[in-house]
Amino acid sequence: MKLTFIRAHLRSSAAILFLCLVAGCALADGTWRQALPGFVFEFPRDHASHPDYKIEWWYYTGNLASREGRRFGYQLTFFRVGVEPQPKNPSRWAVRDLFMAHFAVTDISGQKYFFFDRMNRAGIGWAGAESSHYRVWNQDWEARLFTDGRHELNASDSGLKLTLVLSEGKRPVMHGVRGISQKGSEAGNASHYYSLTRMPTQGTLALDGQIHTVEGQSWMDHEFGTSFLGKEQKGWDWFSIQLEDGSDLMLFQLRRSDGSIDRHSSGTWVGSSGESRSLEAREFFLKPGAIWRSTTSGARYPLFWEVNVPSRGLKLAVRAVLPHQELHTEKSTGVTYWEGAIEVRGTHNGKPAQGRGYLEMTGYAGQSISEKFR
C-alpha cells in the first residue's frame, strides 16, 4: 500500500485539483473503473498503466550492498492520480492525470538518509505512464521494462544517482482474493494488487562523489483502483520481508481511529519456489515495541516490531536499520510518513531465520488518512 494524497497548503493549481480529488470531490461523469472481481492479470501487459482507474502506483524498494560491503536501502515510487477521465479541453496541457514520484536512499553503513520528491502533469512529456507497454517516468526519473523482461530504474537528484537493472525472479504474486485486495466492506473499496517479491538487482549508486557498484534484492508492488480507505481507517503499517531461506512475507494492518485493527488487514506468504498463500487478519499478529519520536513532525513511530504468523511457523523480530527514515513530501503528495529499510531475525518452523525488507508506517502525523484518501 502506498501514499497518494496531498496537504491543503500546497499552492499550485495542479495541487488544488489533486486535493479535491483525493478528499472525495465527485467527478462530473463518474466513469472511473472500480476494482471488482473478474479482472484477470496478464503479464507483461499489466505492468503497464491502467488509466481507467483513478489511482495507481509502481513501488520499488530494495536492500543493496557494494563490493566493499557498504550497505544501502532504496525506495523509488511512481504515482498516477486521475483528475478528469475525459477532459473537455483538447489541449495537451489539459490535466487528465497528475504524476508524483518519491526517491529515497538509506546509507546504512554511513547512517544517513536522503529523500527527494516531485509532481508534474503530463504536459509535453514531463511525466507519464504508458498503457501499451511498461514505462513510467517523471522528468528524468524512470522505470521501464526491457524486451527480455528485466526492469530498469533510473533516478538522480543533488549529486545522488541510482541506476539499477532488476530481474523478475519469482513469478508475480497476487494479493487478496485473486488479486483483489479488499480495504473496506463496500464493493469496489479495494485495489488490484500484485508484487514481484524477490528481484535480483545490480547497478550503480553515486553518492558523496563516489560511484558504488551494488547488488542485492528488490521488491516491486503495483496497485491500482479507485476507492481505498474507509471513514474510520486512520493509517496502516506495511511490511515486506525477504528471508534468507528464500521465503517472502507481505503484511499490512489497517489502524482504525478507535485504536483497533481493521478486519480487512491482510497479507501473503510466498515460498522459496514461488508458491503463495493469502493471510487474513486473524492469521497474523503485529506487536509494536520501541518508539522513536521525530523532532520534525512530532510523530511517534514504532521502530521495533514482533511479527507472528503461526500457520507459517514464523516468529520474527523486525528492527529499523536507521531511526530517521521519515519522509516529508511538500513537493508532491504533501504527507509525512515513515518508510525505510529493516533487518529481521527470528525463527521459521523452529529454525533460525534472518532477512531484510522494508517497513512503511502512515497516519502517525497530521490528519487521519481516511480524511484524505477515500
Secondary structure, 3 states (H helix, E strand, C coil): CCCCCCCCCCCCHHHHHHHHHHCCCCCCCCCCCCCCCCCCCCCCHHHCCCCCCCEEEEEEEEEEEECCCCEEEEEEEEEEEECCCCCCCCCCCCCCEEEEEEEEEEECCCCEEEEEEEEEECCCCCEEECCCCCEEEECCEEEEECCCCCEEEEEEECCEEEEEEECCCCCCEECCECCEEECCCCCCEEEEEEEEEEEEEEEEEEECCEEEEEEEEEEEEEEEECECCCCCEEEEEEEEEEECCCCEEEEEEEEECCCCECCCCEEEEECCCCCEEEEEHHHCEEEECCEEECCCCCCEEECEEEEEEHHHCEEEEEEECCCCCEEECCCCCCCEEEEEEEEEEEEECCEEEEEEEEEEECCCCCCCHHHCCC
